[in-house]
Amino acid sequence: MVRVRFAPSPTGPIHIGGVRTALYNYLFKLKKKGKFILRLEDTDESRKVVGAEKYIYDVLDYYKIKVDEGPREGGGFGPYRQSERRKVYNKYINLLIENGAAYYCYTSREELLQARVKKDFSYNSKTRMKFKNSLSLDKEESLSLMKKQKYVVRLKVDGNIKLRVTDLLRGTITVNSNNLEDKILMKEDGLPTYHFANVVDDHLMKITTIIRGEEWLPSLPIHKLIYDAFGWDMPSTVHLPLILNPSGSGKLSKRDALQNNYSIFPIKWGELDGLKEKGLLPDVQLAYISQLGSSFNSENIELDINKMSKKFNLSALQKGGARFDFDKAKSINQKGLSEINTQFLMSEHPRIFKKLELALPDQADKVVDLIKTRVTLLTDFDLELKTFIVDPVDFDESVSSRILNSISIVDLSLLKSCIQQSTNDSIKDDIYRISVERKLNFGKLMQFLRLSLVGNLSGPDVFFIIKMVGKNVTLRRLNLLLEKLKKQ
């Protein structure tokens, strides 16, 4: 059975790069009818952030990405927080030390800093014997230092070995072991580094395919050495391309987002808005994120995650970085809003439509049915629905001035009696008839009517507005504008 994992660190909010990693793993799981595991890589105590673990779950729940095994769900391969797996790591680090694949290192940070002043220094097979460790010291000296001072455990990388590793996206990569450091596997605090913990956990949790970010590609040879040291088969790996800023000049960052009024986070984190708060539907977010580094969902864009999984294919992934384009995401959102079921939209976002439903309980769905085809973002509804909820307070004076240059207030007042005596279906014809009889500019009369209803010349069809809000509201707004102009 295919088993994939999403393994974030709770060191802050996950951004859309993390979302893409989770999404691709989940799509692969759905396509292969496998299992999706959430593992929290939380062994760096100094970088843990309060609320980060909850945020990870909030994001997955928001996108309806269902975790099969994890800290909240449990499962047969737990614990699923690395901080709770100390005994497991102790067992396996001892195995590596016993078979000579790892060793104790007593070199202090100060000694290392001094050594790294020299250009191209690397703690490896060529230099390790110059430092204090269990390879350079005899057994008694080593045991003595172990009792006296802090130490780490390092991987013993043999020199001058041609190491071949394979990535499903990037093919076979050949590395000479002389270019690899003896990486730290166990830190001074007794907790494992990423390199050691993720190998042990992926093996014990029976992960079959690792889909993760490109930033971990340089670590692949080290991980291969650890797998080989245990005699374990290495899972298949896929390293996803970087997500770049809109200009393509560097990695997508929070600074870029703030400067250009978009977000790199899925949902709100503290004072920082997410893509949700910017007005993107969750399905649209996933559909767009699915395109960042892949072509499988670029044509006939699928928003439903289950249907998306049927299209997903690792062969459609790209090696090169993918530029984030918020305008493209908005265009997908516009299409998604225009096609979404109105009742579903209103039930999923009750806050947005609450005031409308209170103002027009019998007409709200009809209003939303029209407005959803006019907006780009969910946040646009607040402005577009305002016409149907409250009377305008401010009126575009430049428009009213142009109208008054052509038609007097007395003639404009005829609109009131016309609307009073007309049915909703005959208002337009009756206004036109008056314009002909009184030799008035029909277009200006219509502009004035729209101005009284909306406050400016924007918005949906005037007669749709009248039909929705009713004649009483229409007359009230018309009278408000007339009275305001009379006082000027």
C-alpha positions as CSV (number, residue, x, y, z in Angstrom):
1,M,0.0,0.0,0.0
2,V,1.2,3.5,-0.8
3,R,1.9,5.5,2.3
4,V,2.8,9.2,2.1
5,R,3.5,11.7,4.7
6,F,3.3,15.5,5.3
7,A,5.9,16.3,7.9
8,P,6.0,20.1,8.8
9,S,7.8,21.7,11.7
10,P,5.6,23.7,14.1
11,T,8.0,26.6,14.0
12,G,5.4,29.1,12.5
13,P,2.6,29.2,10.0
14,I,2.8,26.9,7.0
15,H,2.7,28.9,3.8
16,I,1.6,27.9,0.3
17,G,4.8,25.9,-0.3
18,G,3.8,23.7,2.6
19,V,0.3,23.5,1.4
20,R,1.5,22.4,-2.1
21,T,3.6,19.6,-0.4
22,A,0.6,18.5,1.6
23,L,-1.7,18.7,-1.5
24,Y,0.6,16.6,-3.8
25,N,1.0,14.0,-1.1
26,Y,-2.7,13.9,-0.6
27,L,-3.5,13.7,-4.3
28,F,-1.0,10.9,-4.7
29,K,-2.6,9.1,-1.7
30,L,-6.1,9.4,-3.2
31,K,-5.0,8.3,-6.6
32,K,-3.2,5.2,-5.3
33,K,-5.9,4.5,-2.6
34,G,-3.2,4.7,0.1
35,K,-2.7,6.5,3.5
36,F,-1.8,10.1,4.3
37,I,0.2,10.5,7.5
38,L,0.8,13.7,9.3
39,R,4.1,13.8,11.3
40,L,5.2,16.8,13.3
41,E,9.0,17.3,13.2
42,D,9.2,19.2,16.4
43,T,12.6,18.3,17.8
44,D,14.0,21.8,17.6
45,E,12.8,23.1,21.0
46,S,14.2,26.6,20.5
47,R,12.2,27.2,17.3
48,K,8.8,25.9,18.4
49,V,6.0,28.4,18.1
50,V,2.9,28.4,20.3
51,G,-0.2,27.7,18.1
52,A,1.8,26.4,15.1
53,E,0.6,22.8,15.5
54,K,-3.1,23.9,15.8
55,Y,-2.6,26.1,12.7
56,I,-1.3,23.1,10.7
57,Y,-4.5,21.2,11.6
58,D,-6.7,24.2,11.0
59,V,-5.2,24.5,7.5
60,L,-5.7,20.9,6.6
61,D,-9.3,21.0,7.9
62,Y,-10.0,24.2,6.0
63,Y,-8.9,22.4,2.8
64,K,-10.7,19.2,3.8
65,I,-7.4,17.2,3.5
66,K,-8.2,14.2,5.7
67,V,-5.3,12.8,7.8
68,D,-5.4,9.0,8.1
69,E,-2.7,8.8,10.9
70,G,-1.3,11.6,13.0
71,P,-1.0,13.2,16.4
72,R,-4.8,13.8,16.6
73,E,-6.0,10.7,14.8
74,G,-3.5,8.2,16.3
75,G,-2.5,5.1,14.3
76,G,-0.4,2.0,14.5
77,F,3.0,3.7,13.9
78,G,3.0,6.5,16.5
79,P,3.8,8.6,18.3
80,Y,3.5,11.1,15.4
81,R,5.3,13.9,17.2
82,Q,9.1,13.4,16.9
83,S,9.5,15.0,20.4
84,E,7.7,12.0,21.8
85,R,9.9,9.4,20.0
86,R,13.2,9.9,21.9
87,K,13.4,6.2,23.0
88,V,13.0,5.1,19.4
89,Y,15.9,7.4,18.2
90,N,18.1,6.3,21.1
91,K,17.6,2.7,20.1
92,Y,18.5,3.3,16.5
93,I,21.4,5.7,17.1
94,N,23.0,3.0,19.3
95,L,22.7,0.5,16.4
96,L,24.6,2.8,14.1
97,I,27.3,3.4,16.7
98,E,27.6,-0.3,17.3
99,N,28.0,-1.2,13.6
100,G,30.6,1.6,13.1
101,A,28.4,3.8,10.9
102,A,28.3,6.7,13.5
103,Y,30.5,8.0,16.2
104,Y,30.6,10.4,19.2
105,C,32.1,13.8,18.6
106,Y,33.4,16.0,21.4
107,T,34.4,19.0,19.2
108,S,33.1,22.2,20.7
109,R,31.2,24.8,18.8
110,E,34.1,27.2,19.3
111,E,36.6,24.8,17.8
112,L,34.3,24.3,14.8
113,L,33.8,28.0,14.3
114,Q,37.5,28.5,14.3
115,A,38.0,25.6,11.8
116,R,35.4,27.0,9.5
117,V,37.3,30.2,9.1
118,K,39.4,28.3,6.7
119,K,37.9,28.3,3.3
120,D,36.2,25.1,2.1
121,F,36.6,23.4,5.5
122,S,34.4,20.3,5.9
123,Y,34.2,18.0,8.9
124,N,34.6,14.8,7.0
125,S,36.8,11.7,6.4
126,K,39.8,13.9,5.7
127,T,39.6,16.1,8.8
128,R,37.8,14.2,11.5
129,M,40.9,12.6,12.9
130,K,42.2,16.1,13.8
131,F,39.4,16.6,16.3
132,K,38.4,14.9,19.5
133,N,35.9,12.1,18.8
134,S,35.5,8.4,19.5
135,L,37.4,7.6,16.2
136,S,40.5,9.7,17.0
137,L,40.7,8.8,20.7
138,D,41.1,5.5,22.4
139,K,38.2,4.0,24.2
140,E,39.1,5.2,27.7
141,E,39.7,8.8,26.6
142,S,36.4,8.8,24.8
143,L,34.4,7.4,27.7
144,S,36.1,10.0,30.0
145,L,35.1,12.9,27.8
146,M,31.6,11.5,27.4
147,K,31.2,11.9,31.2
148,K,32.7,15.3,31.4
149,Q,31.3,17.3,28.5
150,K,28.5,17.6,25.9
151,Y,28.8,15.7,22.7
152,V,27.0,14.9,19.5
153,V,26.7,11.8,17.3
154,R,27.9,12.1,13.7
155,L,27.4,9.9,10.7
156,K,30.7,8.3,9.6
157,V,30.9,9.0,5.8
158,D,33.7,7.0,4.2
159,G,35.9,8.9,1.8
160,N,36.1,8.7,-2.0
161,I,32.9,6.8,-2.7
162,K,30.7,7.4,-5.7
163,L,27.2,7.6,-4.3
164,R,24.2,7.4,-6.7
165,V,20.8,8.6,-5.6
166,T,17.6,8.7,-7.7
167,D,14.8,11.2,-7.6
168,L,11.7,10.4,-9.6
169,L,11.6,14.0,-11.0
170,R,15.3,14.7,-11.5
171,G,16.7,11.3,-12.3
172,T,20.0,9.8,-11.0
173,I,22.4,12.1,-9.1
174,T,26.0,11.1,-8.6
175,V,27.9,12.6,-5.6
176,N,31.5,11.9,-4.4
177,S,31.4,11.3,-0.6
178,N,34.5,13.5,-0.3
179,N,32.0,16.4,-0.8
180,L,29.8,15.3,2.1
181,E,30.2,16.2,5.8
182,D,29.9,13.8,8.7
183,K,26.5,15.2,9.5
184,I,25.3,15.4,13.1
185,L,22.6,12.8,13.7
186,M,22.0,13.4,17.4
187,K,22.4,16.8,19.0
188,E,23.8,17.7,22.4
189,D,20.3,17.8,23.9
190,G,19.8,14.1,23.0
191,L,17.3,14.9,20.3
192,P,17.8,13.9,16.7
193,T,18.5,16.1,13.7
194,Y,16.2,16.2,10.8
195,H,18.4,13.9,8.8
196,F,18.4,11.1,11.3
197,A,14.8,11.4,12.6
198,N,13.1,11.5,9.2
199,V,15.0,8.5,7.9
200,V,14.1,6.4,11.0
201,D,10.5,7.6,11.0
202,D,10.0,7.1,7.3
203,H,11.2,3.6,7.6
204,L,9.3,2.6,10.7
205,M,6.1,4.3,9.5
206,K,6.5,2.4,6.2
207,I,6.5,5.5,4.0
208,T,6.7,4.4,0.4
209,T,7.0,7.7,-1.4
210,I,8.5,10.9,-0.1
211,I,7.2,14.1,-1.8
212,R,8.9,17.2,-0.3
213,G,10.5,20.5,-1.3
214,E,13.6,21.1,-3.4
215,E,15.4,22.5,-0.4
216,W,15.9,18.9,0.9
217,L,17.5,17.6,-2.4
218,P,21.1,18.3,-1.2
219,S,20.4,16.1,1.8
220,L,19.4,13.1,-0.3
221,P,22.9,11.5,-0.4
222,I,23.2,11.8,3.4
223,H,19.8,10.1,3.8
224,K,20.8,7.4,1.4
225,L,23.9,6.7,3.5
226,I,21.8,6.4,6.6
227,Y,19.4,4.0,4.9
228,D,22.4,1.9,3.6
229,A,23.9,1.9,7.1
230,F,20.8,0.3,8.5
231,G,20.4,-2.0,5.5
232,W,17.0,-0.5,4.7
233,D,15.5,0.2,1.3
234,M,15.0,3.9,0.6
235,P,11.5,5.1,-0.4
236,S,11.0,6.7,-3.8
237,T,11.6,10.5,-3.6
238,V,10.2,13.5,-5.4
239,H,11.7,17.0,-4.7
240,L,9.3,19.7,-5.8
241,P,10.5,22.9,-7.4
242,L,10.7,26.2,-5.6
243,I,7.8,28.6,-5.6
244,L,9.2,32.0,-6.8
245,N,7.9,35.5,-6.3
246,P,5.9,37.1,-9.2
247,S,9.0,38.5,-10.8
248,G,10.8,35.2,-10.7
249,S,13.8,36.8,-9.0
250,G,13.7,34.8,-5.8
251,K,11.7,32.6,-3.4
252,L,8.2,33.7,-2.6
253,S,8.3,35.7,0.7
254,K,6.1,37.4,3.2
255,R,7.7,40.7,2.3
256,D,6.7,40.3,-1.4
257,A,3.1,39.4,-0.3
258,L,2.8,42.5,2.0
259,Q,4.2,44.8,-0.7
260,N,1.8,43.5,-3.4
261,N,-1.3,42.9,-1.3
262,Y,-1.6,39.2,-1.5
263,S,-0.7,36.5,1.1
264,I,1.6,33.4,1.3
265,F,-0.5,31.9,4.1
266,P,-3.7,29.9,3.6
267,I,-5.7,31.4,6.5
268,K,-5.1,34.1,9.0
269,W,-2.1,33.9,11.3
270,G,-2.1,36.5,14.0
271,E,-2.4,39.9,12.3
272,L,-1.5,38.5,8.9
273,D,-4.4,37.7,6.6
274,G,-4.4,34.5,4.6
275,L,-5.6,33.8,1.1
276,K,-9.0,33.0,2.7
277,E,-9.2,36.6,4.1
278,K,-8.1,37.9,0.7
279,G,-11.2,36.4,-0.8
280,L,-10.1,33.2,-2.5
281,L,-12.3,30.1,-2.2
282,P,-10.5,27.1,-0.6
283,D,-11.1,24.9,-3.7
284,V,-9.7,27.7,-5.9
285,Q,-6.7,28.0,-3.7
286,L,-5.9,24.3,-4.0
287,A,-6.6,24.4,-7.8
288,Y,-4.1,27.3,-8.3
289,I,-1.5,25.9,-5.9
290,S,-1.7,22.6,-7.8
291,Q,-0.4,24.5,-10.9
292,L,2.7,25.8,-9.2
293,G,5.3,23.5,-10.6
294,S,3.0,21.1,-12.5
295,S,0.9,21.0,-15.6
296,F,-1.7,18.4,-14.7
297,N,-4.4,20.8,-13.7
298,S,-3.7,23.7,-16.1
299,E,-6.4,23.0,-18.7
300,N,-10.1,22.4,-17.8
301,I,-9.2,23.3,-14.3
302,E,-10.6,20.9,-11.7
303,L,-11.6,22.4,-8.3
304,D,-12.9,19.3,-6.6
305,I,-9.9,17.6,-4.8
306,N,-11.2,14.1,-5.4
307,K,-11.6,14.7,-9.1
308,M,-8.3,16.5,-9.1
309,S,-6.6,13.4,-7.8
310,K,-7.6,11.4,-10.9
311,K,-5.7,13.9,-13.1
312,F,-2.7,14.0,-10.8
313,N,0.5,12.5,-12.2
314,L,4.1,12.8,-11.0
315,S,5.3,12.9,-14.6
316,A,3.5,16.3,-15.0
317,L,5.8,17.9,-12.4
318,Q,8.3,20.4,-13.5
319,K,11.9,20.8,-12.4
320,G,12.1,24.6,-12.7
321,G,10.8,27.1,-10.2
322,A,7.1,28.2,-10.4
323,R,6.2,31.9,-10.3
324,F,3.3,32.9,-8.0
325,D,0.7,34.9,-9.8
326,F,-2.1,36.3,-7.7
327,D,-3.9,37.7,-10.7
328,K,-4.1,34.2,-12.2
329,A,-5.5,32.9,-8.9
330,K,-8.1,35.6,-8.9
331,S,-9.2,34.7,-12.5
332,I,-9.7,31.1,-11.4
333,N,-11.6,32.4,-8.4
334,Q,-13.9,34.5,-10.6
335,K,-14.8,31.5,-12.7
336,G,-15.2,29.4,-9.6
337,L,-17.6,31.9,-8.0
338,S,-19.7,32.2,-11.2
339,E,-20.2,28.4,-11.4
340,I,-20.6,27.6,-7.7
341,N,-24.0,26.6,-6.4
342,T,-25.6,29.6,-4.7
343,Q,-27.1,27.9,-1.8
344,F,-23.8,26.1,-1.1
345,L,-21.9,29.3,-1.4
346,M,-24.2,31.1,1.1
347,S,-24.1,28.2,3.6
348,E,-20.3,27.9,3.4
349,H,-19.8,31.7,4.1
350,P,-22.7,32.8,6.3
351,R,-20.9,35.9,7.6
352,I,-20.7,37.4,4.2
353,F,-24.4,36.9,3.5
354,K,-26.0,37.3,6.9
355,K,-27.0,41.0,6.5
356,L,-28.4,40.3,3.0
357,E,-30.5,37.5,4.3
358,L,-31.9,39.7,7.1
359,A,-32.7,42.5,4.7
360,L,-34.1,40.4,1.9
361,P,-35.0,37.0,3.4
362,D,-37.1,36.0,0.3
363,Q,-34.8,37.4,-2.4
364,A,-31.3,36.9,-1.0
365,D,-30.5,33.8,-3.1
366,K,-31.6,35.6,-6.3
367,V,-29.3,38.6,-5.5
368,V,-26.4,36.3,-4.8
369,D,-27.1,34.3,-8.0
370,L,-26.5,37.5,-10.0
371,I,-23.8,39.1,-8.0
372,K,-21.6,36.0,-7.9
373,T,-21.1,36.4,-11.7
374,R,-19.9,40.0,-11.2
375,V,-17.3,39.6,-8.5
376,T,-13.7,38.3,-8.5
377,L,-13.1,37.7,-4.8
378,L,-15.3,36.8,-1.9
379,T,-14.4,40.1,-0.3
380,D,-16.0,41.9,-3.3
381,F,-19.4,40.8,-2.0
382,D,-19.3,43.3,0.8
383,L,-19.4,46.2,-1.6
384,E,-21.6,44.6,-4.2
385,L,-24.3,43.5,-1.8
386,K,-24.4,46.9,0.0
387,T,-26.9,48.2,-2.5
388,F,-29.4,45.6,-1.5
389,I,-28.9,46.1,2.3
390,V,-28.6,49.8,3.1
391,D,-29.6,53.1,1.6
392,P,-26.6,55.0,0.1
393,V,-25.3,57.8,2.3
394,D,-23.0,59.5,-0.3
395,F,-23.9,60.3,-3.9
396,D,-21.5,61.1,-6.7
397,E,-21.9,64.8,-7.0
398,S,-20.2,65.0,-10.4
399,V,-23.0,62.8,-11.8
400,S,-25.8,64.7,-10.2
401,S,-24.4,68.0,-11.5
402,R,-24.3,66.7,-15.0
403,I,-27.8,65.4,-14.7
404,L,-29.1,68.8,-13.3
405,N,-27.5,70.6,-16.3
406,S,-30.0,68.7,-18.5
407,I,-33.1,68.1,-16.3
408,S,-34.6,70.2,-13.5
409,I,-35.4,68.8,-10.1
410,V,-39.1,69.3,-10.8
411,D,-38.9,67.0,-13.8
412,L,-36.7,64.5,-11.9
413,S,-39.4,64.4,-9.2
414,L,-41.7,62.9,-11.9
415,L,-39.8,59.6,-11.3
416,K,-41.5,59.3,-7.9
417,S,-45.1,59.4,-9.3
418,C,-44.1,57.2,-12.2
419,I,-42.7,54.4,-9.9
420,Q,-45.7,54.7,-7.5
421,Q,-48.2,54.1,-10.3
422,S,-46.2,51.4,-12.2
423,T,-45.7,47.7,-11.7
424,N,-42.2,46.4,-11.4
425,D,-42.4,45.1,-15.0
426,S,-43.7,48.4,-16.5
427,I,-41.4,51.0,-14.7
428,K,-38.9,51.2,-17.6
429,D,-41.6,51.7,-20.2
430,D,-43.4,54.3,-18.1
431,I,-40.2,56.3,-17.5
432,Y,-39.5,56.2,-21.3
433,R,-43.1,57.4,-22.0
434,I,-42.7,60.4,-19.6
435,S,-39.3,61.2,-21.2
436,V,-41.0,61.3,-24.6
437,E,-44.0,63.3,-23.4
438,R,-41.9,65.9,-21.5
439,K,-39.0,65.8,-24.0
440,L,-36.6,64.7,-21.3
441,N,-33.3,62.8,-21.8
442,F,-34.2,59.2,-21.0
443,G,-30.6,58.3,-20.4
444,K,-30.2,61.0,-17.8
445,L,-33.4,59.9,-16.0
446,M,-32.1,56.4,-15.8
447,Q,-28.8,57.7,-14.5
448,F,-30.6,59.6,-11.8
449,L,-32.6,56.6,-10.8
450,R,-29.4,54.5,-10.5
451,L,-27.7,57.3,-8.6
452,S,-30.5,57.3,-6.0
453,L,-30.4,53.5,-5.6
454,V,-26.6,53.0,-5.6
455,G,-25.0,56.3,-5.0
456,N,-23.0,56.1,-8.2
457,L,-23.3,54.7,-11.8
458,S,-22.0,51.3,-11.0
459,G,-23.8,48.1,-10.0
460,P,-26.2,45.6,-11.5
461,D,-29.3,46.3,-13.6
462,V,-31.4,49.1,-12.1
463,F,-34.7,47.2,-12.6
464,F,-33.2,44.1,-11.0
465,I,-32.3,46.2,-8.0
466,I,-35.9,47.7,-7.8
467,K,-37.4,44.2,-8.1
468,M,-35.2,43.0,-5.3
469,V,-35.5,45.8,-2.8
470,G,-39.1,46.7,-3.6
471,K,-40.9,49.9,-4.6
472,N,-41.0,51.3,-1.1
473,V,-37.3,51.2,-0.6
474,T,-36.8,52.6,-4.2
475,L,-39.1,55.5,-3.5
476,R,-37.4,56.2,-0.1
477,R,-33.9,56.3,-1.8
478,L,-35.2,58.5,-4.6
479,N,-36.7,60.9,-2.2
480,L,-33.5,61.0,-0.1
481,L,-31.5,62.1,-3.2
482,L,-34.1,64.7,-4.3
483,E,-34.3,66.3,-0.9
484,K,-30.5,66.4,-0.6
485,L,-30.3,68.2,-4.0
486,K,-33.1,70.7,-3.1
487,K,-31.0,71.8,-0.1
488,Q,-27.9,72.5,-2.1
